Amino acid sequence: MSSRQLGSAAMRALAHPTRIALLEALHIHDTLTATEASEIVRVTPTNCAFHLRTLARFGFVEQAGTGPGRRRPWRALSMPLVISDVQENEQDTMAARALSDVLIQQWIGRIQRMQAARHGQAPDWLEVLGGSQALVYATADEIRAMVQDIRAVLSRYDDRLNDPARRPTGHRVTELLLFTQLYEPAGYPPPDRDPLDPSTGTTATTTQHKSTH
């Protein structure tokens, strides 16, 4: 599936919690009017209409024709978005950082909400919902290759995003979030000491945890 690299103007336009919420809602619902969307994202229909027009101006959504009466539905454009923290100038770097901050806040808020609620799920779903952690010693190139491998696995299911007929019986919309970050736990020692390197006088440990409560 092809992707779209965002410019600074588009990143600044998208860096708004309501616009992110609208785009996410339109990826679940085929079409939504401003009034229907307002009930999901909990802002007024007038505000929804404004944000939808802004998203449309930057090519994130489009009007999906007309419905019965005065119904004016919107739909999301399905092309995946590529947002890189590495930009060519300071303006683009600041725009990318602003959008990244909004996205991470949205994701973390949803993680907290959905993980707290997962205990009410049926056992077969409860077994696969949760979190995992792994520590690796790797170069930047190796981490990049790992992420690409994971995305390649997920891409096997891309055809289900836009074709409901390909979705199996019993499916549910499930979110998989991938974060990569340097490991600095509480009480992390100075930069000249690696807590996972026995030569620094600390115990080397590598852990992997899967929460399937």
Backbone as ProteinMPNN parsed JSONL, in Angstrom:
{"seq_chain_A": "MSSRQLGSAAMRALAHPTRIALLEALHIHDTLTATEASEIVRVTPTNCAFHLRTLARFGFVEQAGTGPGRRRPWRALSMPLVISDVQENEQDTMAARALSDVLIQQWIGRIQRMQAARHGQAPDWLEVLGGSQALVYATADEIRAMVQDIRAVLSRYDDRLNDPARRPTGHRVTELLLFTQLYEPAGYPPPDRDPLDPSTGTTATTTQHKSTH", "coords_chain_A": {"N_chain_A": [[0.843, -1.187, 0.0], [0.629, 2.168, -0.895], [2.019, 5.217, 0.504], [1.759, 8.436, 2.142], [3.828, 11.178, 2.48], [3.927, 13.638, 4.883], [3.814, 17.208, 4.692], [4.936, 20.278, 6.324], [2.777, 22.101, 6.708], [0.517, 20.441, 6.525], [1.047, 18.728, 8.663], [0.887, 20.506, 10.837], [-1.797, 21.199, 10.633], [-3.013, 18.794, 11.259], [-2.261, 18.37, 13.839], [-4.044, 18.377, 16.195], [-6.182, 17.499, 18.779], [-8.986, 17.022, 18.332], [-9.162, 16.802, 15.561], [-7.532, 14.603, 15.068], [-9.089, 12.696, 16.413], [-11.417, 12.755, 14.853], [-10.429, 11.814, 12.399], [-9.66, 9.25, 13.152], [-12.162, 8.201, 13.83], [-13.397, 8.179, 11.346], [-11.971, 6.233, 10.099], [-12.995, 3.987, 11.118], [-15.759, 4.094, 10.744], [-17.511, 4.007, 7.719], [-18.612, 6.333, 6.513], [-19.391, 9.57, 7.851], [-21.532, 12.139, 9.0], [-21.165, 15.608, 9.99], [-22.754, 15.968, 12.219], [-23.198, 13.32, 13.119], [-20.556, 12.606, 13.648], [-20.007, 14.364, 15.693], [-21.25, 13.271, 17.904], [-19.593, 11.207, 18.482], [-16.972, 12.209, 18.904], [-17.527, 14.128, 20.709], [-17.846, 16.952, 20.488], [-19.332, 20.04, 19.345], [-21.62, 19.933, 16.517], [-21.113, 22.083, 14.779], [-18.428, 22.743, 15.321], [-17.293, 20.308, 14.576], [-17.85, 20.298, 11.822], [-16.24, 22.425, 11.001], [-13.649, 21.433, 11.607], [-13.611, 19.172, 9.979], [-13.705, 20.326, 7.441], [-11.233, 21.578, 7.482], [-9.521, 19.352, 7.612], [-10.162, 18.27, 5.129], [-9.163, 20.211, 3.432], [-6.482, 19.734, 3.53], [-6.281, 17.271, 2.449], [-6.931, 14.951, 3.933], [-9.499, 13.973, 4.391], [-12.627, 13.638, 2.61], [-15.656, 14.846, 1.069], [-18.379, 12.628, 0.79], [-20.228, 12.538, -1.426], [-23.772, 13.097, -1.445], [-26.356, 12.55, 0.959], [-29.616, 11.298, 1.967], [-32.021, 13.897, 2.076], [-30.714, 16.653, 3.764], [-28.328, 15.531, 4.383], [-24.844, 15.354, 4.646], [-22.328, 13.498, 4.133], [-18.988, 12.549, 5.219], [-15.831, 11.069, 4.357], [-12.826, 9.222, 5.136], [-9.679, 9.479, 3.502], [-7.869, 6.741, 2.364], [-5.099, 6.397, 2.264], [-2.086, 5.514, 3.887], [-0.375, 7.498, 6.354], [2.784, 9.056, 6.577], [4.94, 10.036, 9.037], [7.733, 11.638, 9.909], [10.263, 12.209, 12.331], [12.616, 13.225, 11.549], [13.517, 15.903, 9.804], [14.024, 18.384, 7.188], [14.342, 21.058, 7.832], [14.031, 23.586, 10.425], [11.397, 24.512, 10.77], [9.78, 22.455, 9.71], [10.612, 20.436, 11.406], [9.649, 21.298, 13.916], [6.906, 21.216, 13.388], [6.527, 18.482, 12.94], [7.219, 17.496, 15.445], [5.206, 18.629, 17.048], [2.906, 17.347, 16.044], [3.587, 14.687, 16.563], [3.634, 14.726, 19.362], [0.9, 15.169, 19.972], [-0.256, 12.852, 18.885], [0.971, 10.828, 20.438], [-0.02, 11.449, 22.972], [-2.745, 10.928, 22.521], [-2.633, 8.175, 21.959], [-1.508, 7.09, 24.346], [-3.454, 7.824, 26.205], [-5.581, 6.279, 25.252], [-4.518, 3.716, 25.531], [-4.379, 3.499, 28.356], [-7.108, 3.668, 28.978], [-8.319, 1.514, 27.529], [-6.843, -0.729, 28.313], [-7.43, -0.84, 31.004], [-10.063, -1.566, 30.812], [-10.058, -4.075, 29.705], [-10.435, -6.372, 31.195], [-13.04, -7.098, 31.244], [-13.506, -8.539, 29.0], [-14.196, -11.447, 26.919], [-12.725, -14.707, 27.612], [-11.129, -15.683, 25.393], [-10.439, -13.367, 24.043], [-9.33, -11.868, 26.1], [-7.002, -13.211, 26.538], [-5.317, -12.427, 24.473], [-5.117, -9.723, 24.589], [-3.278, -7.012, 25.874], [-0.004, -6.076, 27.03], [3.451, -5.977, 25.956], [6.973, -6.267, 26.496], [10.306, -5.852, 25.448], [13.828, -6.001, 25.707], [16.59, -5.06, 23.787], [19.895, -5.353, 22.444], [21.057, -3.375, 20.031], [21.878, -1.848, 16.867], [21.053, 1.323, 15.292], [20.356, 0.789, 12.628], [19.675, -1.904, 12.792], [17.458, -1.822, 14.503], [15.739, -0.374, 12.861], [15.364, -2.264, 10.824], [14.05, -4.267, 12.287], [11.61, -2.993, 12.895], [10.609, -2.644, 10.317], [10.244, -5.322, 9.622], [8.206, -6.076, 11.401], [6.148, -4.389, 10.523], [5.83, -5.461, 7.999], [4.657, -7.929, 8.573], [2.181, -7.05, 9.624], [1.152, -5.855, 7.358], [0.058, -7.893, 5.903], [-2.598, -7.926, 6.399], [-3.705, -5.732, 5.276], [-5.591, -5.623, 3.205], [-8.021, -5.927, 4.403], [-8.683, -3.527, 5.489], [-10.066, -1.786, 3.797], [-11.912, -3.355, 2.56], [-14.632, -4.771, 3.565], [-15.647, -7.316, 3.029], [-13.561, -9.071, 3.186], [-13.041, -9.44, 5.82], [-12.887, -11.646, 8.526], [-15.346, -13.86, 10.023], [-16.322, -13.082, 13.303], [-14.418, -11.187, 13.751], [-12.81, -8.33, 15.269], [-12.204, -4.855, 15.56], [-8.939, -4.154, 16.126], [-6.238, -2.686, 17.819], [-2.8, -2.326, 17.346], [-0.01, -1.08, 18.791], [3.201, 0.202, 18.288], [6.067, 1.051, 19.934], [9.322, 2.375, 19.995], [12.096, 2.969, 21.979], [14.838, 4.437, 23.785], [16.227, 2.765, 26.601], [15.626, 3.77, 29.743], [15.188, 3.299, 32.792], [13.662, 4.071, 36.012], [15.906, 5.612, 38.283], [18.058, 5.366, 36.663], [21.509, 4.987, 35.837], [24.411, 7.229, 35.497], [25.351, 8.454, 32.158], [27.767, 7.179, 31.437], [27.625, 4.655, 32.386], [26.292, 1.505, 31.801], [23.389, -0.105, 32.62], [22.833, -2.685, 31.854], [25.144, -3.918, 31.28], [27.512, -6.127, 32.333], [30.146, -5.401, 32.819], [30.126, -2.926, 33.988], [29.631, -3.237, 36.58], [27.065, -3.798, 37.332], [24.159, -5.899, 37.29], [23.488, -7.827, 34.454], [20.537, -8.009, 32.69], [17.892, -9.283, 30.737], [14.649, -8.844, 29.84], [11.371, -10.074, 29.11], [8.021, -9.434, 28.894], [4.684, -10.367, 28.918], [1.482, -9.241, 29.169], [-1.325, -10.874, 29.988], [-3.592, -10.895, 31.509]], "CA_chain_A": [[0.0, 0.0, 0.0], [1.419, 3.384, -0.966], [1.854, 6.093, 1.651], [1.877, 9.866, 1.88], [4.716, 11.905, 3.375], [3.274, 14.899, 5.211], [4.566, 18.442, 4.779], [4.77, 20.979, 7.601], [1.434, 22.679, 6.82], [-0.412, 19.344, 6.807], [1.305, 18.248, 10.023], [0.329, 21.478, 11.78], [-3.256, 21.106, 10.57], [-3.461, 17.549, 11.883], [-1.836, 18.34, 15.244], [-5.148, 18.864, 17.021], [-6.845, 16.293, 19.28], [-10.291, 16.781, 17.715], [-8.96, 16.356, 14.176], [-7.06, 13.218, 15.157], [-10.241, 11.877, 16.79], [-12.297, 12.658, 13.682], [-9.804, 10.94, 11.412], [-9.75, 7.884, 13.665], [-13.558, 7.762, 13.731], [-13.711, 7.921, 9.943], [-11.321, 4.995, 9.679], [-13.841, 2.905, 11.619], [-17.049, 4.239, 10.082], [-17.307, 4.31, 6.303], [-18.901, 7.756, 6.351], [-20.046, 10.236, 8.976], [-21.825, 13.561, 8.863], [-20.633, 16.385, 11.106], [-23.61, 15.704, 13.38], [-22.889, 11.968, 13.603], [-19.208, 12.625, 14.206], [-20.002, 15.137, 16.937], [-21.663, 12.387, 18.983], [-18.482, 10.304, 18.765], [-15.82, 12.946, 19.435], [-18.06, 14.944, 21.797], [-17.8, 18.398, 20.289], [-20.553, 20.448, 18.666], [-21.625, 19.717, 15.071], [-20.474, 23.217, 14.106], [-16.983, 22.547, 15.438], [-16.944, 19.157, 13.754], [-17.869, 20.711, 10.422], [-15.043, 23.242, 10.782], [-12.464, 20.58, 11.596], [-13.674, 18.319, 8.79], [-13.304, 21.158, 6.292], [-9.781, 21.761, 7.572], [-8.918, 18.085, 7.199], [-10.358, 18.128, 3.689], [-8.281, 21.156, 2.739], [-5.141, 19.152, 3.466], [-6.335, 15.969, 1.803], [-7.108, 13.819, 4.839], [-10.866, 13.477, 4.224], [-13.358, 14.24, 1.503], [-17.099, 14.635, 1.125], [-18.768, 11.38, 0.126], [-21.488, 12.78, -2.112], [-24.866, 13.583, -0.606], [-27.275, 11.533, 1.434], [-31.018, 11.726, 1.972], [-32.278, 15.217, 2.653], [-29.561, 17.549, 3.852], [-27.196, 14.772, 4.916], [-23.596, 15.571, 3.924], [-21.352, 12.621, 4.781], [-17.564, 12.646, 4.952], [-15.086, 9.82, 4.475], [-11.374, 9.377, 5.211], [-8.878, 8.939, 2.414], [-7.297, 5.553, 2.996], [-3.658, 6.282, 2.131], [-1.375, 5.652, 5.162], [0.395, 8.72, 6.513], [4.142, 8.868, 7.074], [5.371, 11.199, 9.811], [9.108, 11.426, 10.347], [10.847, 13.221, 13.208], [13.8, 13.748, 10.869], [13.065, 16.842, 8.787], [15.123, 19.121, 6.555], [14.489, 22.409, 8.368], [13.492, 23.746, 11.776], [9.943, 24.658, 10.704], [9.203, 21.125, 9.547], [10.921, 19.672, 12.612], [8.713, 21.706, 14.956], [5.579, 20.715, 13.014], [6.527, 17.035, 13.168], [7.223, 17.256, 16.888], [3.884, 18.965, 17.575], [1.983, 16.274, 15.677], [3.982, 13.492, 17.299], [3.205, 14.886, 20.757], [-0.549, 14.979, 20.036], [-0.535, 11.444, 18.633], [1.386, 10.027, 21.586], [-0.997, 11.702, 24.037], [-3.954, 10.189, 22.163], [-2.367, 6.744, 22.1], [-1.326, 6.729, 25.754], [-4.767, 7.916, 26.841], [-6.387, 5.125, 24.85], [-3.923, 2.541, 26.182], [-4.813, 3.462, 29.755], [-8.548, 3.413, 29.046], [-8.692, 0.201, 27.01], [-6.234, -1.789, 29.122], [-8.197, -0.93, 32.248], [-11.368, -2.168, 30.524], [-9.931, -5.363, 29.018], [-10.793, -7.486, 32.078], [-14.419, -7.479, 30.989], [-13.595, -9.255, 27.737], [-14.275, -12.907, 26.968], [-11.393, -15.288, 27.817], [-10.299, -15.801, 24.194], [-9.893, -12.045, 23.759], [-8.503, -11.435, 27.225], [-5.707, -13.873, 26.408], [-4.465, -11.785, 23.464], [-5.032, -8.285, 24.843], [-2.325, -6.703, 26.922], [1.207, -5.419, 26.581], [4.685, -6.757, 26.0], [8.189, -5.473, 26.523], [11.545, -6.58, 25.173], [15.048, -5.205, 25.65], [17.518, -5.59, 22.787], [21.112, -4.622, 22.109], [20.977, -3.274, 18.574], [22.209, -0.579, 16.235], [19.898, 2.001, 14.701], [19.972, 0.069, 11.41], [19.007, -3.146, 13.177], [16.126, -1.465, 14.994], [14.95, -0.022, 11.682], [15.004, -3.515, 10.155], [13.037, -4.935, 13.11], [10.33, -2.307, 12.703], [10.145, -2.981, 8.974], [9.764, -6.711, 9.655], [6.907, -6.08, 12.084], [5.173, -3.771, 9.616], [5.571, -6.4, 6.908], [3.678, -8.895, 9.078], [0.883, -6.381, 9.718], [0.666, -5.522, 6.01], [-0.696, -9.033, 5.368], [-4.015, -7.708, 6.67], [-4.089, -4.435, 4.721], [-6.757, -5.701, 2.326], [-9.237, -5.889, 5.212], [-8.968, -2.166, 5.916], [-11.01, -1.123, 2.902], [-12.826, -4.33, 1.964], [-15.285, -5.525, 4.645], [-15.91, -8.709, 2.652], [-12.385, -9.869, 3.515], [-12.914, -9.548, 7.264], [-13.434, -12.947, 8.919], [-16.379, -13.928, 11.04], [-15.798, -12.974, 14.661], [-13.345, -10.185, 13.846], [-13.024, -7.074, 15.98], [-11.16, -3.873, 15.24], [-7.916, -4.274, 17.159], [-5.133, -1.755, 17.626], [-1.467, -2.718, 17.784], [0.858, 0.087, 18.839], [4.614, -0.142, 18.409], [6.945, 2.137, 20.368], [10.732, 2.057, 20.218], [12.709, 4.05, 22.741], [15.991, 4.053, 24.583], [15.79, 2.23, 27.887], [16.107, 4.531, 30.891], [14.257, 3.093, 33.904], [13.85, 4.917, 37.191], [17.195, 5.394, 38.911], [19.051, 5.059, 35.634], [22.813, 5.543, 36.211], [24.963, 8.218, 34.569], [25.522, 7.961, 30.786], [28.964, 6.359, 31.246], [27.382, 3.323, 32.94], [25.199, 0.774, 31.168], [22.855, -1.02, 33.644], [22.706, -4.04, 31.332], [26.475, -4.382, 30.933], [28.158, -6.614, 33.554], [31.442, -4.774, 33.03], [29.96, -1.694, 34.743], [29.418, -3.57, 37.983], [25.652, -4.069, 37.58], [23.731, -7.192, 36.774], [22.894, -7.785, 33.125], [19.263, -8.72, 32.6], [17.03, -9.02, 29.589], [13.329, -9.35, 30.239], [10.243, -9.95, 28.199], [6.812, -9.617, 29.686], [3.424, -10.267, 28.197], [0.37, -9.159, 30.097], [-2.516, -11.521, 29.477], [-4.416, -11.127, 32.707]], "C_chain_A": [[0.878, 1.237, 0.0], [1.105, 4.279, 0.229], [2.083, 7.535, 1.23], [2.766, 10.506, 2.928], [4.121, 13.282, 3.627], [4.253, 16.06, 5.22], [4.232, 19.174, 6.062], [3.367, 21.54, 7.771], [0.412, 21.6, 7.172], [-0.211, 18.806, 8.221], [0.738, 19.202, 11.062], [-1.189, 21.404, 11.799], [-3.771, 19.883, 11.312], [-3.171, 17.514, 13.384], [-2.87, 18.969, 16.161], [-5.94, 17.647, 17.485], [-8.181, 15.994, 18.614], [-10.128, 16.273, 16.294], [-8.42, 14.935, 14.132], [-8.237, 12.297, 15.466], [-11.202, 11.699, 15.621], [-11.725, 11.704, 12.644], [-9.876, 9.493, 11.86], [-11.174, 7.351, 13.553], [-13.917, 7.403, 12.299], [-12.974, 6.707, 9.39], [-12.089, 3.773, 10.173], [-15.198, 2.905, 10.919], [-16.807, 4.651, 8.624], [-17.519, 5.786, 6.014], [-19.562, 8.282, 7.623], [-20.375, 11.666, 8.571], [-21.202, 14.29, 10.052], [-21.445, 16.122, 12.377], [-23.322, 14.332, 13.972], [-21.514, 11.926, 14.261], [-19.164, 13.342, 15.548], [-20.395, 14.271, 18.125], [-20.533, 11.446, 19.397], [-17.338, 11.044, 19.45], [-16.218, 13.966, 20.493], [-17.684, 16.424, 21.691], [-19.043, 18.766, 19.487], [-20.49, 20.133, 17.172], [-20.953, 20.849, 14.303], [-18.964, 23.097, 14.155], [-16.511, 21.371, 14.59], [-16.871, 19.544, 12.283], [-16.632, 21.54, 10.09], [-13.8, 22.366, 10.678], [-12.453, 19.64, 10.394], [-13.278, 19.095, 7.536], [-11.799, 21.398, 6.289], [-9.054, 20.494, 7.143], [-9.039, 17.882, 5.687], [-9.405, 19.028, 2.911], [-6.866, 20.594, 2.592], [-5.154, 17.696, 2.997], [-6.446, 14.767, 2.703], [-8.48, 13.171, 4.692], [-11.478, 14.142, 2.997], [-14.846, 14.018, 1.707], [-17.463, 13.429, 0.28], [-20.118, 11.553, -0.551], [-22.518, 13.365, -1.165], [-25.756, 12.421, -0.215], [-28.695, 12.03, 1.366], [-31.173, 13.084, 2.634], [-31.048, 16.093, 2.61], [-28.311, 16.833, 4.36], [-25.968, 14.963, 4.032], [-22.502, 14.737, 4.581], [-19.912, 12.909, 4.344], [-16.945, 11.261, 5.055], [-13.589, 10.121, 4.499], [-10.743, 8.84, 3.938], [-7.965, 7.873, 3.013], [-5.782, 5.467, 2.94], [-2.959, 6.457, 3.484], [-0.514, 6.913, 5.177], [1.758, 8.395, 7.098], [4.583, 10.145, 7.757], [6.757, 10.898, 10.365], [9.555, 12.557, 11.26], [12.079, 13.868, 12.57], [13.337, 14.593, 9.69], [14.24, 17.694, 8.295], [15.334, 20.516, 7.129], [13.77, 22.502, 9.707], [11.972, 23.844, 11.77], [9.265, 23.295, 10.596], [9.451, 20.263, 10.786], [9.948, 20.004, 13.732], [7.305, 21.201, 14.662], [5.477, 19.22, 13.276], [6.476, 16.72, 14.661], [5.855, 17.549, 17.5], [2.875, 17.859, 17.273], [2.301, 14.991, 16.438], [3.512, 13.555, 18.75], [1.707, 14.636, 20.909], [-0.899, 13.501, 19.851], [-0.188, 10.581, 19.845], [0.424, 10.229, 22.754], [-2.289, 10.932, 23.78], [-3.758, 8.694, 22.412], [-2.261, 6.333, 23.561], [-2.652, 6.799, 26.507], [-5.632, 6.715, 26.505], [-5.829, 3.84, 25.452], [-4.429, 2.418, 27.613], [-6.287, 3.086, 29.856], [-8.888, 1.976, 28.645], [-8.055, -0.936, 27.807], [-6.954, -1.951, 30.454], [-9.516, -1.652, 32.031], [-11.274, -3.587, 29.982], [-10.393, -6.539, 29.867], [-12.249, -7.922, 31.905], [-14.607, -8.26, 29.696], [-13.701, -10.766, 27.951], [-12.864, -13.495, 27.05], [-10.534, -15.36, 26.559], [-9.701, -14.46, 23.796], [-8.983, -11.57, 24.881], [-7.094, -12.016, 27.117], [-4.773, -13.138, 25.449], [-4.348, -10.279, 23.651], [-4.072, -8.031, 25.994], [-1.111, -6.016, 26.339], [2.387, -6.356, 26.63], [5.87, -5.811, 25.972], [9.37, -6.365, 26.205], [12.696, -5.593, 25.148], [15.995, -5.854, 24.649], [18.761, -4.715, 22.723], [21.162, -4.544, 20.586], [21.433, -1.904, 18.101], [20.947, 0.058, 15.689], [19.425, 1.271, 13.451], [19.238, -1.22, 11.748], [17.607, -2.88, 13.715], [15.216, -1.126, 13.827], [14.48, -1.28, 10.952], [13.946, -4.281, 10.939], [11.659, -4.318, 12.894], [9.757, -2.632, 11.324], [9.599, -4.4, 8.916], [8.386, -6.796, 10.303], [5.832, -5.497, 11.184], [4.846, -4.69, 8.45], [4.557, -7.454, 7.321], [2.285, -8.265, 9.103], [0.302, -6.086, 8.343], [-0.093, -6.681, 5.365], [-2.204, -8.818, 5.495], [-4.525, -6.389, 6.089], [-5.366, -4.499, 3.893], [-8.069, -5.641, 3.099], [-9.628, -4.469, 5.612], [-10.078, -1.536, 5.093], [-12.013, -2.074, 2.259], [-13.463, -5.172, 3.074], [-15.518, -6.987, 4.315], [-14.741, -9.621, 3.006], [-12.194, -10.063, 5.017], [-13.579, -10.834, 7.747], [-14.553, -12.827, 9.951], [-15.746, -13.884, 12.429], [-14.701, -11.94, 14.818], [-13.772, -9.011, 14.726], [-11.898, -6.122, 15.578], [-10.178, -3.831, 16.404], [-6.736, -3.374, 16.824], [-3.842, -2.351, 18.168], [-0.574, -1.487, 17.685], [2.3, -0.369, 19.058], [5.402, 1.11, 18.79], [8.369, 1.61, 20.453], [11.356, 3.246, 20.938], [13.942, 3.524, 23.46], [15.528, 3.697, 25.99], [16.437, 3.013, 29.023], [15.103, 4.393, 32.034], [14.544, 4.055, 35.041], [15.177, 4.578, 37.857], [18.286, 5.046, 37.936], [20.384, 5.711, 35.972], [23.306, 6.577, 35.205], [25.238, 7.608, 33.198], [26.731, 7.06, 30.587], [28.818, 4.964, 31.845], [26.154, 2.704, 32.301], [24.652, -0.234, 32.165], [22.733, -2.45, 33.162], [24.066, -4.641, 30.985], [27.198, -4.833, 32.199], [29.472, -5.913, 33.849], [31.338, -3.485, 33.837], [29.687, -1.972, 36.217], [27.963, -3.793, 38.337], [25.298, -5.4, 36.945], [23.064, -7.044, 35.419], [21.618, -8.605, 33.122], [18.563, -8.343, 31.32], [15.69, -9.649, 29.895], [12.347, -9.205, 29.113], [9.004, -10.301, 28.983], [5.598, -9.463, 28.781], [2.306, -10.283, 29.206], [-0.867, -9.755, 29.457], [-3.47, -11.836, 30.616], [-5.854, -11.414, 32.324]], "O_chain_A": [[1.789, 1.342, 0.821], [0.073, 4.128, 0.881], [2.537, 7.816, 0.121], [2.501, 10.397, 4.125], [3.841, 14.017, 2.681], [5.382, 15.927, 5.694], [3.351, 18.751, 6.81], [2.809, 21.469, 8.867], [-0.457, 21.817, 8.016], [-1.178, 18.468, 8.903], [0.17, 18.762, 12.061], [-1.805, 21.531, 12.857], [-4.839, 19.926, 11.922], [-3.764, 16.721, 14.115], [-2.601, 19.971, 16.823], [-6.338, 16.832, 16.652], [-8.488, 14.83, 18.355], [-10.88, 15.399, 15.863], [-8.8, 14.149, 13.264], [-8.372, 11.237, 14.855], [-11.742, 10.611, 15.421], [-12.448, 10.885, 12.076], [-10.123, 8.602, 11.048], [-11.376, 6.183, 13.219], [-14.65, 6.444, 12.057], [-13.322, 6.207, 8.32], [-11.862, 2.658, 9.703], [-15.719, 1.852, 10.549], [-15.998, 5.535, 8.343], [-16.7, 6.418, 5.346], [-20.203, 7.539, 8.366], [-19.592, 12.322, 7.884], [-20.763, 13.656, 11.012], [-20.89, 16.06, 13.474], [-23.214, 14.192, 15.19], [-21.33, 11.29, 15.3], [-18.387, 12.981, 16.431], [-19.927, 14.505, 19.239], [-20.513, 10.948, 20.522], [-16.796, 10.574, 20.45], [-15.357, 14.598, 21.106], [-17.266, 17.053, 22.663], [-19.74, 17.877, 18.997], [-19.395, 20.072, 16.613], [-20.297, 20.608, 13.29], [-18.287, 23.321, 13.152], [-15.453, 21.434, 13.963], [-15.936, 19.16, 11.581], [-16.042, 21.377, 9.022], [-12.991, 22.536, 9.766], [-11.388, 19.346, 9.85], [-12.586, 18.562, 6.668], [-11.166, 21.42, 5.233], [-8.08, 20.558, 6.393], [-8.115, 17.378, 5.049], [-8.901, 18.646, 1.855], [-6.146, 20.933, 1.653], [-4.161, 16.981, 3.133], [-6.096, 13.66, 2.293], [-8.614, 11.958, 4.85], [-10.917, 15.079, 2.429], [-15.251, 13.11, 2.432], [-16.925, 13.233, -0.809], [-21.051, 10.797, -0.28], [-22.174, 14.046, -0.199], [-25.895, 11.443, -0.949], [-28.96, 13.075, 0.771], [-30.523, 13.374, 3.639], [-30.418, 16.259, 1.565], [-27.336, 17.486, 4.729], [-26.032, 14.763, 2.82], [-21.821, 15.215, 5.488], [-19.661, 13.435, 3.26], [-17.464, 10.387, 5.75], [-13.137, 11.131, 3.961], [-11.22, 7.86, 3.366], [-7.358, 8.092, 4.061], [-5.212, 4.542, 3.519], [-3.208, 7.449, 4.169], [0.006, 7.338, 4.145], [1.878, 7.565, 8.0], [4.601, 11.212, 7.143], [6.923, 10.004, 11.195], [9.265, 13.725, 10.999], [12.525, 14.93, 13.002], [12.829, 14.068, 8.7], [15.307, 17.717, 8.908], [16.398, 21.103, 6.934], [13.0, 21.615, 10.077], [11.319, 23.315, 12.669], [8.297, 23.016, 11.304], [8.602, 19.458, 11.168], [9.47, 19.106, 14.425], [6.586, 20.801, 15.577], [4.459, 18.743, 13.776], [5.782, 15.797, 15.089], [5.392, 16.81, 18.369], [2.086, 17.478, 18.137], [1.398, 14.294, 16.902], [3.047, 12.557, 19.301], [1.28, 13.973, 21.854], [-1.738, 12.963, 20.573], [-0.963, 9.707, 20.232], [0.092, 9.271, 23.452], [-2.865, 10.353, 24.701], [-4.614, 8.036, 23.003], [-2.859, 5.338, 23.972], [-2.943, 5.944, 27.344], [-6.335, 6.19, 27.368], [-6.597, 2.962, 25.843], [-4.859, 1.343, 28.031], [-6.674, 2.288, 30.71], [-9.651, 1.299, 29.334], [-8.663, -1.996, 27.961], [-7.074, -3.061, 30.972], [-10.038, -2.281, 32.951], [-12.299, -4.246, 29.812], [-10.712, -7.598, 29.326], [-12.639, -8.994, 32.368], [-15.731, -8.605, 29.333], [-13.35, -11.289, 29.008], [-11.906, -12.859, 26.611], [-9.328, -15.125, 26.633], [-8.589, -14.407, 23.27], [-7.964, -10.931, 24.62], [-6.12, -11.397, 27.546], [-3.554, -13.22, 25.601], [-3.571, -9.625, 22.955], [-4.067, -8.77, 26.979], [-1.188, -5.431, 25.258], [2.333, -7.406, 27.271], [5.772, -4.687, 25.479], [9.424, -7.512, 26.649], [12.563, -4.483, 24.633], [16.178, -7.071, 24.667], [18.696, -3.501, 22.92], [21.299, -5.574, 19.925], [21.379, -0.926, 18.846], [19.896, -0.58, 15.626], [18.221, 1.144, 13.231], [18.284, -1.589, 11.063], [16.674, -3.626, 13.418], [14.057, -1.537, 13.799], [13.332, -1.354, 10.514], [13.046, -4.877, 10.348], [10.667, -5.029, 12.732], [8.556, -2.869, 11.186], [8.604, -4.657, 8.238], [7.506, -7.503, 9.813], [4.733, -6.042, 11.09], [3.715, -4.701, 7.963], [3.697, -7.837, 6.528], [1.318, -8.88, 8.653], [-0.918, -6.069, 8.18], [-0.811, -6.478, 4.386], [-2.989, -9.448, 4.787], [-5.648, -5.976, 6.377], [-6.142, -3.543, 3.874], [-9.114, -5.339, 2.524], [-10.762, -4.227, 6.025], [-10.933, -0.833, 5.63], [-12.874, -1.64, 1.494], [-12.891, -6.183, 3.481], [-15.584, -7.82, 5.218], [-14.923, -10.834, 3.116], [-11.283, -10.775, 5.439], [-14.735, -11.085, 7.406], [-14.676, -11.822, 10.651], [-14.756, -14.566, 12.692], [-14.112, -11.818, 15.891], [-14.962, -8.747, 14.893], [-10.779, -6.55, 15.294], [-10.551, -3.509, 17.532], [-6.295, -3.314, 15.676], [-3.792, -2.822, 19.304], [-0.407, -0.923, 16.604], [2.575, -1.217, 19.907], [5.404, 2.101, 18.06], [8.589, 0.5, 20.94], [11.158, 4.395, 20.543], [14.072, 2.326, 23.711], [14.558, 4.259, 26.499], [17.646, 2.929, 29.237], [14.26, 5.269, 32.226], [15.549, 4.766, 35.03], [15.536, 3.407, 37.984], [19.321, 4.499, 38.317], [20.405, 6.879, 36.359], [22.676, 6.777, 34.167], [25.347, 6.388, 33.074], [26.737, 6.249, 29.661], [29.762, 4.174, 31.822], [25.089, 3.322, 32.267], [25.379, -1.154, 32.541], [22.545, -3.354, 33.976], [24.136, -5.749, 30.454], [27.477, -4.003, 33.065], [29.88, -5.833, 35.007], [32.353, -2.989, 34.327], [29.529, -1.043, 37.009], [27.636, -3.962, 39.511], [26.065, -5.949, 36.154], [22.166, -6.218, 35.257], [21.626, -9.772, 33.513], [18.64, -7.199, 30.873], [15.603, -10.845, 30.176], [12.474, -8.322, 28.265], [8.942, -11.332, 29.652], [5.516, -8.531, 27.98], [2.184, -11.213, 30.004], [-1.399, -9.206, 28.493], [-4.073, -12.908, 30.669], [-6.694, -11.634, 33.197]]}, "name": "protein", "num_of_chains": 1, "seq": "MSSRQLGSAAMRALAHPTRIALLEALHIHDTLTATEASEIVRVTPTNCAFHLRTLARFGFVEQAGTGPGRRRPWRALSMPLVISDVQENEQDTMAARALSDVLIQQWIGRIQRMQAARHGQAPDWLEVLGGSQALVYATADEIRAMVQDIRAVLSRYDDRLNDPARRPTGHRVTELLLFTQLYEPAGYPPPDRDPLDPSTGTTATTTQHKSTH"}
